Amino acid sequence: MVEDEDAGVVEGAGVIEGAGADEGAGAGEGEGVDEGAGAGGGTGADEGTGAGARGGADEGPAAVAGFGAVTSFRARPLIDLGEVPGPVVQLLIAVRTPSARRQMERLISEADLPRTNTVGIATMARMVWPYSWLLDRVGDDGVKLTDAGHLPPAAVAAVIDELNLAAEGIAPVSRENQAPPVVQLRQTAQATGLVQKNRGRLELTARGAALRRDPAALWWHLAEQLPVRSAAFSEVPPGMILLACVAARFTDTLEVTVARMLTAIGWMNPDGSPLTGAEAAAAISGTRAVLRWLGALPARPPGRTGQPGPADLPYPPPEGVAFARAALSRWPGSGHG
């Protein structure tokens, strides 16, 4: 991926979007989860059944750019499309290979998007705290940036200290580009319309100023801004796949699943090869960074890679599932929420 200092994460170079994927050439047709495995991981649902199996509905929501050519279903879907937000339906329709489409249907089914319950105000405030802190740090006067457009050393040190980045292995540094999480926080705040660069300063947008003291409204704002798209519209399809995986708690093979789905909707490399997991990771980097800062998709699952906590804690956490579900339901044009 290439970084644009004014726009955050931008489109991955060399990936062709929406090109015709051969029905038998989807990335990793045998990778990731078996076709018979449920989206929740290892549930072993039969291909002809599944949660919410009520048959097809009209496939006519407006097309979402970036999904490639729309194809019709060849088999009755496992979910009631009438209960699914329009952009998510469009994503499903765009999946061309049958096995990938079945897996996507199961992800959507397990995500249970019609559920409207979210989280309490206290949890919302805890989740958005990093962004609330940044809005307060920028404040009414803004922050003068370096000549390269980075946060100055004092602000970098404050982010590392106040947001406890030492717990993530980030050592004290003076330059923003030496601390990737700090770069991601600023860039995603820009990409979600909270702050902006103006004449060498980082300033609050009108929306950011309005949300500065309202954590619940900030939580919903961030949900409405995902997948990240202001920097690169191409992140919308991969970001939606990522959110579906989080909402379905299907993250053990996250990059492989995203790569497989992107290839199945027509994304490929210039030489015609399917996308790799690393390329998928680059495509979801902006949206994933927001989820990590919110604690919706922690960098290390509790108890699995040395992070304190019992190994049987749910991952992603319930608040992460709720946020991903809200993001998919509130995406522009969804008609839900």
N, C-alpha and C positions, 0 to 999 in steps of 0.2 A: 504493500500500500504506500501511497505518497501522501505526505502531510502538507496541507495548505494552512499556513499560520492564521489566516483569516477565516477559515471555514471548517476547521476540524479535519476529520478523516474523509478522504476523497476516494473516488472510484479506483478499484484495483486495476492496474495496467494489464493489458493483454487478455482480458477475459471478454468473450463475446457473449452478449446477453440475447436471449430469445432466438438463437439460431436453432435450426431444426435438429432435434435429438432423435436419433433412430430409436424405434420402439424397443429394440433389443440391445441397445448400447448404453443404457443408463449407467451412471457412475455407481460402481459398487453394487451391481444387482445382487451380488451375493454377500455384500458387506453389511456390517452393522447388525440389525435385528432380523431374525428370520421373518419371512412373510407371515407366518402364523403367530408371531409374538405380538402381544398387545402393546399399545403405546406406553403403558405404565411400566413396561419392562418385564418380560417373562410371564405374562398372564396366559399366554397360549390360547387366545381367542380364535375360534374357527373363522375362516375367511368369509363365511356366509352369515356370520352373526356379529354382534358387537353392541356396545352400549349405545342406547338411543337409536337403534335400527328401526327406522320407520319408513324408509323408502325415499324416493327422489322428490325434489321440489323444482320449481322453475329455476333454470340456470341463467337467468338474464340480468344479473347486476352489471353495472357499468364496468368496463374493463379497467384494470389498474395498470398503469404503465410499468414496464419492466418485467412483466410476466411472460412475454412472448405471445405467440399465437395461441388462441383458445381452442381447445378441442372438446368434443362432447364426451360424456361418460359412455363407456362400453358395457358397464354393468351397473346394476342398481347400487347406489351408495349406501354405506353403513350408517349414515347419519341423516337426520332431518335437516335439509339445507335451509328450510324456512326459519329455523331457530339459530342459524349461524350468521354472524355479521357478513355483509356483502363482500368486503375485500377478502375475507378469509375464504368465502365460497369461490371467489375469482381465482385465488391462489390454488385451491383444490382442482378447479376445472382445468387450470393450466398444466397440471402434472400429467405427463403424457404416457409414462410407462405404467402398466397395470399394477405391478407389485409395489412401486413407489406410491401410486395413488391409494392403494389399500393401506399402506403404512400412514400416509398423510391423513386418511379418514380416521384411522385409529387415534392418531395424535389429537385431532380435533375432538373426537368423541371423549377421550380421556381428559381433555382440557375443560370440558363441561362449561362452555362459554355462556350458555343461558343463565348460569348462576350470577346473581347480582350482588351477593354479599362481598364486602371488601375487608377492611381492617379498621380498628379503632383509631381515634384521633391521636392518642399517645403513640401508637405504632407508626402512624403516618409521620408524625413529627420526628421520631427516631430515624426513620428511613431517609427522610429528606434532609436530615441535619447537615451533611456535607455541603449541599447546595445552599441551604439557609445560611450556613456559616460563610460561604463565599459571597453571597449577596450582601451580608453585613460587612464583610471585609472590604468589598468594593465600595459600598456605601454611596452617599450622595456626591462625594467629591471624585470618585473613581480612583484608579491606581495607575500611576505612570509606568508604562512598559519599557523594556529595554529597547535598544535600537533594532534588535532582531525580532521584536514583537513578543518577547517572553515576559513572564512575571519577574519582577526584580528579586534579588537575593533575599531581602527581608520577607517578602510575601511567600517565597518558596519555603523558607524556614518555618514560617508560621503555619503553612498548610501541613507540613510534615509533622510539626509538633502538635498542633491543635487537633488534627484529625488522626493522630496516632499511627502514622504510616510506618513507624519503626516496627510495629507488630506484623507488618507485611514484608519486613526485610529491607525497607528503604532507609539507608543511612543518611545522616545530615549532609546535605549538599547545598551549594549556593546557586547553582544554575538549574533552571526549570527542565532543560532537556536531559539532565542527569537523573531525573525522577519521573519516569513515565506516568505514574498515577496522577501527579500534579498536572502534567500536560493534558491528560485525559479529562481531569475535572474541569479545567478551563475550557478546553475545546468542546466538551459536551454541554457545558453551560452556554457557550455560544451557539452550538447547533440546535439547542432546544429553546433558543430565543430569550434567555435570561440575562445575558450580558452581550456586549458588543465592543468592538474596537473602534475608537474614534480619535483621530489626530494624536496617535501615540499613547492613548490611555485606554484602559479597560473600564467601561462604564455600564451601569445598569440600563437595561431597556425599560420602556414604560411598563411592560408586563412584569419584568423582574422586580421593579420597584413596588408594584402592586402586590406581588406575592411574597415579599420579604418578611412579612409578619403573619403570614397565613399558611401554616404547614399543610393543612388539609387541601387547600386550593393548589398549593405547589405540588403536592402528590398527584392530584388529578391532571394538572398541567403537564407534568412529566409523562404521565400515562398517555395523554393525548398526543405527545410529541414523538412517541416511539411507534415504529422504528425510526431511528435517526434518518432524516431525509433532506435537511436543509443543506448539508454539505455535499451529499452525493445521492441523488434519487435512486441510484442503483442499489443502495442498501435496503430498500423497502422489501423486496421479496425475501432476501436472506434474513433480514431482521424479523419478518413475520414468521418465518420458519423457526427461528430461534425462540421467539415468544411462545409459539405453539409447543415447542419442546419443554420450555420451562413450565408453562401452564399444565402440561401433561405429566410433569415430573419425569421426563425422559431425557436425561442429560449424560448418561454414561458414555454414549458414543456420539456426542453432540456434533463435532466437526464432520464426522463421517456421514451422519444423517443429513446435515445441511448440504454437504457436497452432493450427496445422492439426489436430494430433492431439486437442487439448482440445476443439475444436469438433466433431470427428468422434465424440467420446464424449458429446457433449451439452452442453458448456459454451457459454454465449453471454452477450451483454450483455442488459440488461433490455429493450432495444428490438428484440431478436431478431437483432442483427448479430453476425457472427463475431468472435472475439477478434483483437486486433492483436498484432504482435510485442512492442510495449511492454507490453501487458497480460500476455503470456506471460512476459516477463522479470521482471515483478513477482511472478508466481506461483511462479517457481523461485528467487527471490532468496535464501532461506535456505539451500537445498541448494547452490546455486551458490557462496555465500560460503564454506561449508565446503570445497568442492572447490578454490577459489582459495587458501585458507589452507594447504591440504595440498600445493599445487603440482600437483594433479591436473588442474586446468583453469586454467592461467595466464591472467591478464587480457589479455595481449597475446601472440599466437602468435609464437614466436621468428623474427626476421628479416622479419616482415611489417609491423610498424608502428614500426620504429625500435629495437626491443629487440635488443641484441647477440645474435649467434648465426646460424649458417647457416640459410638459408631452407628447406633440405630436411630439417631435423630433424623427426621425427614429432610431430604435434600432434593430440590431446593426447599427452603423453609416455607411454611404456610403463607407468610406475608409476601414472599416472592411469587408464589403461585397466584395469589390474589392480584398482585400488581400486573403480572403478565396477562392474566385474564382481562383485567380492566383495560390494559393497553390495546389488546386485540379488539375489544368491544367498543372502544372510544376512538379508534383510528378514523380519520376524516372519511366520510362517506359510508360509515358502517351502518348508520341508521339505528344504532343501539346506544343505550346509556343516556 
